[in-house]
Amino acid sequence: MKEHSKVVLITGANSGVGLELTKNLLSQGWEVVALIRSDFPNDQPIINDALKKKNLRVYYADLADFSSLRSILDQIKKRETKVDLLFNNAGVSFAEYKYSKQGREIHFEVNTLVPYIITMELKELLLKGREKTIINTSSNSLLLSKQFDLNNVIEPKAIPFKKIIGPYANSKLALSLWTNGIAKELLNDGIKIRSVCPGPNRTKLTKGKGMPSYILLIRNLVFTPPSKGASRLYDAAFDFNNEVTGIFINKGKETTIKFSEYETRVLNQLNDIYKNEFLI
C-alpha cells in the first residue's frame, strides 16, 4: 500500500455492477480490495494491470459459509492497514429457496446478515480511513413489500416463493432497515452508512432464473448497463452531506421506506447471530 493511498473494499467486485465500480475506482487512483468468490474476467486490461501493480488485491471467500468468511476477514485485518470506503455489494437472487451452511435462507444470509458482519469486522479499519463511509447495495424492490416478518425472512415456512418481491425484496428491506438503525451509533465514531438501489442493470443477477419471465422479455430494452448502477453507488458515497447517514437512496434521492418500527428487532437479531455464531 502506497503512502496517502485511498483504499476501497468491494464485495462482489468481479462481475456486473461490482466490476464496473472496481474499474471506475482504479481509474481514479484508488487501491481496491476485492472480496469475491470467483476470479475476475481475464479480458480487462485495467484489472490485469492493477493486479500486477498490487493496486488490486484479491481475497476469496464463500460469503454464505461462516468458516470461509471468518478466515478471509482475519486475513484482511492482518494485511490491510485501513479501509477508506466499503461497498457491501455482493448479493444473491435465486428462483427458489436455498439455505446457507448455517441453515438459514440464503437471501437473508448473504443480502442482509453478511453485510452486517463485514461492517462489524472491518469497523476498526474504517476508523483508520479518511472517508469512513459504508454503502450497502439494496434494491427498490423493497418498496413493493406489503408486510414484513423477520422470522419468515430467516426461515420461510410453507410460504410460496415469489421472484423479486419475495425473499429477495424482504432481505433487501431488512438490509436497509438495519442500515438506518445502526447509523447514529456509527456516526458517533465518524462513520457514515447508506443503502442504495443501483437500479435495473443488465448483469448476471438480472438474467438468471430468479427473474420473472415478463421482466426477462424487456430486460435488454429497459435495463441499463452495469456502469450506470456503479455510478449510482459511487455518487451515494460522495454526493450527500457528510452528516446524512442511514438513508435509503433510490434514483439518486433519499427515499422513505416502510416498516421502520422493525429496525431494532432486525439489528438485535443480526447482532445475536454475529456474537453467538460468528464470534467463536
C-alpha positions in Angstrom: 0.0 0.0 0.0 1.3 3.4 -1.0 1.5 6.2 1.5 -1.5 8.5 1.2 -3.4 5.9 -0.9 -7.1 5.7 -0.9 -8.4 2.2 -0.2 -11.8 0.8 -1.0 -13.1 -2.7 -0.2 -15.8 -4.1 -2.6 -17.6 -7.3 -2.2 -18.8 -8.9 -5.4 -16.2 -6.9 -7.3 -15.6 -9.3 -10.1 -18.8 -9.0 -12.1 -21.7 -6.7 -13.0 -22.0 -3.5 -11.1 -19.2 -4.5 -8.8 -16.8 -4.9 -11.7 -17.7 -1.6 -13.2 -17.3 0.1 -9.8 -13.9 -1.6 -9.4 -12.7 -0.3 -12.8 -14.0 3.2 -12.1 -12.2 3.5 -8.8 -9.0 2.0 -10.1 -9.1 4.6 -12.9 -9.3 7.3 -10.3 -6.2 6.1 -8.5 -7.9 4.1 -5.7 -6.5 0.9 -4.4 -9.2 -1.8 -4.5 -9.5 -4.7 -2.0 -11.8 -7.2 -3.7 -13.7 -9.8 -1.6 -15.0 -12.3 -4.1 -15.8 -15.9 -4.7 -14.5 -16.4 -8.2 -11.9 -14.9 -10.4 -12.0 -11.6 -12.3 -12.5 -11.9 -16.1 -9.1 -12.0 -17.8 -10.0 -9.7 -20.7 -10.0 -6.4 -18.7 -6.7 -4.5 -19.2 -7.2 -2.2 -16.2 -7.8 -5.2 -13.9 -4.8 -7.1 -15.2 -2.6 -4.0 -14.8 -3.9 -3.3 -11.3 -3.2 -6.9 -10.2 0.4 -6.7 -11.4 0.9 -3.4 -9.6 -0.9 -4.7 -6.5 -3.3 -1.8 -6.7 -6.0 -4.5 -6.8 -5.7 -7.1 -4.0 -8.0 -10.1 -4.1 -9.4 -12.1 -1.2 -11.5 -15.2 -1.9 -14.4 -16.4 0.2 -17.8 -18.1 0.1 -19.9 -15.4 1.9 -22.6 -18.0 2.8 -20.0 -20.0 4.8 -19.0 -18.6 8.1 -15.8 -20.5 8.3 -14.7 -19.2 4.9 -15.8 -15.7 5.7 -14.2 -15.6 9.1 -10.9 -16.8 7.8 -10.7 -14.3 5.0 -11.8 -11.4 7.2 -9.0 -12.3 9.6 -6.5 -12.1 6.7 -7.8 -8.8 5.5 -7.5 -7.4 9.1 -3.9 -8.6 9.3 -2.8 -7.5 5.8 -4.6 -4.2 5.2 -3.9 -1.1 7.3 -7.1 0.8 6.6 -10.3 1.0 4.6 -11.5 4.4 3.5 -14.7 3.2 1.8 -16.6 0.0 2.0 -19.1 -1.2 -0.6 -21.2 -4.2 0.6 -22.2 -5.0 -2.9 -22.4 -8.8 -3.2 -25.9 -10.3 -3.3 -28.0 -13.3 -4.5 -31.3 -13.7 -6.2 -32.4 -17.3 -6.9 -35.6 -18.8 -8.3 -36.2 -21.0 -5.2 -35.4 -21.1 -1.5 -31.9 -22.1 -0.7 -30.1 -22.4 2.5 -26.6 -21.5 3.8 -24.2 -23.9 5.6 -25.5 -22.3 8.8 -29.1 -23.4 7.9 -30.7 -20.0 7.2 -32.4 -19.0 4.0 -29.6 -17.7 1.7 -31.2 -14.4 0.7 -31.2 -13.3 4.3 -27.8 -14.8 4.9 -26.0 -13.1 2.0 -28.1 -10.0 1.4 -28.8 -9.0 5.0 -26.6 -10.7 7.5 -23.2 -10.8 5.8 -23.0 -7.1 5.1 -23.6 -6.5 8.9 -20.9 -9.0 9.8 -18.4 -7.4 7.4 -19.3 -4.0 8.7 -18.6 -5.1 12.3 -15.4 -6.9 11.5 -13.9 -4.1 9.4 -15.0 -1.2 11.6 -11.5 -0.7 13.1 -10.0 -0.5 9.6 -12.7 2.1 8.6 -11.9 4.2 11.6 -8.3 4.4 10.3 -9.5 5.6 6.9 -10.4 9.1 5.7 -13.8 8.7 4.0 -15.2 6.4 6.7 -18.2 5.5 4.5 -20.2 2.3 4.0 -22.5 1.8 1.0 -24.9 -1.2 1.2 -26.3 -2.3 -2.1 -30.1 -2.5 -1.7 -33.0 -2.6 -4.1 -36.1 -0.6 -4.8 -37.9 -3.9 -4.8 -38.2 -3.4 -1.1 -40.8 -0.6 -1.8 -43.1 -3.4 -3.0 -43.1 -5.3 0.3 -46.6 -5.2 1.8 -45.7 -7.0 5.0 -42.6 -7.8 6.9 -42.0 -10.9 9.2 -38.3 -11.3 10.1 -38.9 -14.9 11.1 -40.1 -15.8 7.7 -37.2 -14.0 6.1 -34.7 -16.0 8.0 -36.6 -19.3 7.8 -39.6 -19.5 5.4 -42.2 -21.9 6.4 -44.6 -23.1 3.8 -44.5 -19.7 2.1 -44.8 -19.8 -1.8 -41.6 -18.5 -3.4 -42.1 -15.2 -5.2 -39.4 -13.9 -7.6 -38.0 -10.4 -6.8 -40.9 -9.4 -4.5 -40.4 -12.4 -2.2 -37.2 -13.3 -0.2 -35.0 -11.0 -2.3 -37.1 -7.9 -1.6 -37.5 -8.8 2.0 -33.8 -9.4 2.5 -33.0 -6.0 0.9 -35.7 -4.4 3.1 -34.1 -5.9 6.2 -30.7 -4.6 4.9 -32.0 -1.0 4.6 -33.7 -1.3 8.0 -30.6 -2.2 9.8 -28.6 0.4 7.8 -30.8 3.1 9.2 -31.0 1.5 12.6 -27.2 1.5 13.2 -26.5 4.8 11.5 -26.5 7.0 14.7 -24.2 4.6 16.5 -21.7 4.5 13.7 -21.8 8.3 13.2 -20.7 8.7 16.8 -17.4 7.2 15.6 -17.4 9.3 12.4 -18.6 6.5 10.1 -21.4 7.2 7.6 -23.6 4.4 6.2 -26.2 4.4 3.4 -28.2 1.9 1.5 -28.6 2.4 -2.3 -30.6 0.9 -5.2 -28.3 0.8 -8.2 -31.3 0.4 -10.5 -32.2 -2.3 -13.0 -28.9 -3.2 -14.7 -28.0 -5.8 -17.3 -26.0 -8.2 -15.1 -25.8 -11.9 -14.4 -28.1 -11.4 -11.5 -30.9 -10.0 -13.7 -30.7 -12.6 -16.5 -30.9 -15.6 -14.3 -33.8 -17.8 -13.2 -34.5 -15.5 -10.3 -36.1 -13.0 -12.7 -39.8 -13.2 -13.6 -40.3 -14.2 -17.3 -42.1 -10.9 -18.1 -39.1 -8.9 -16.9 -36.7 -11.1 -18.9 -38.6 -10.2 -22.1 -38.0 -6.5 -21.6 -34.7 -6.7 -19.8 -32.5 -5.6 -22.8 -34.8 -2.8 -23.6 -35.2 -1.1 -20.3 -32.3 -2.2 -18.1 -29.2 -0.1 -18.1 -25.6 -1.1 -18.4 -23.9 -2.0 -15.1 -21.8 1.1 -15.3 -25.0 3.1 -14.5 -25.5 1.1 -11.4 -21.9 1.6 -10.4 -22.3 5.4 -10.8 -25.3 5.4 -8.5 -23.3 3.6 -5.8 -20.3 5.8 -6.2 -22.5 9.0 -6.2 -24.2 7.8 -3.0 -20.8 7.8 -1.3 -19.9 11.4 -2.3 -22.9 13.4 -3.3 -24.5 13.8 0.1 -23.7 15.9 3.1 -21.3 14.2 5.5 -23.9 14.2 8.2 -26.5 12.5 6.0 -26.4 8.8 7.1 -28.7 5.8 7.4 -30.9 6.8 4.4 -32.1 4.7 1.5 -31.2 6.2 -1.8 -33.3 5.4 -4.9 -32.7 7.1 -8.3 -30.2 9.4 -6.6 -32.7 10.7 -4.0 -33.4 9.9 -0.3 -36.4 7.7 -0.2 -38.6 6.7 2.7 -39.1 3.0 3.4 -41.8 1.3 5.4 -41.6 -0.9 8.5 -39.1 1.3 10.3 -40.6 0.0 13.6 -38.7 -3.2 12.9 -35.2 -1.6 12.8 -34.3 -2.5 16.3 -35.5 -6.1 16.1 -33.6 -6.7 12.9 -30.4 -5.2 14.4 -30.8 -7.3 17.6 -31.3 -10.5 15.6 -28.2 -9.8 13.4 -26.1 -8.9 16.5 -27.2 -12.1 18.2 -26.2 -14.3 15.3 -22.9 -12.4 14.9 -22.0 -12.8 18.6 -23.2 -16.3 19.1 -22.3 -17.9 15.8 -19.7 -15.9 14.1 -17.5 -14.8 17.0 -16.4 -18.2 18.2 
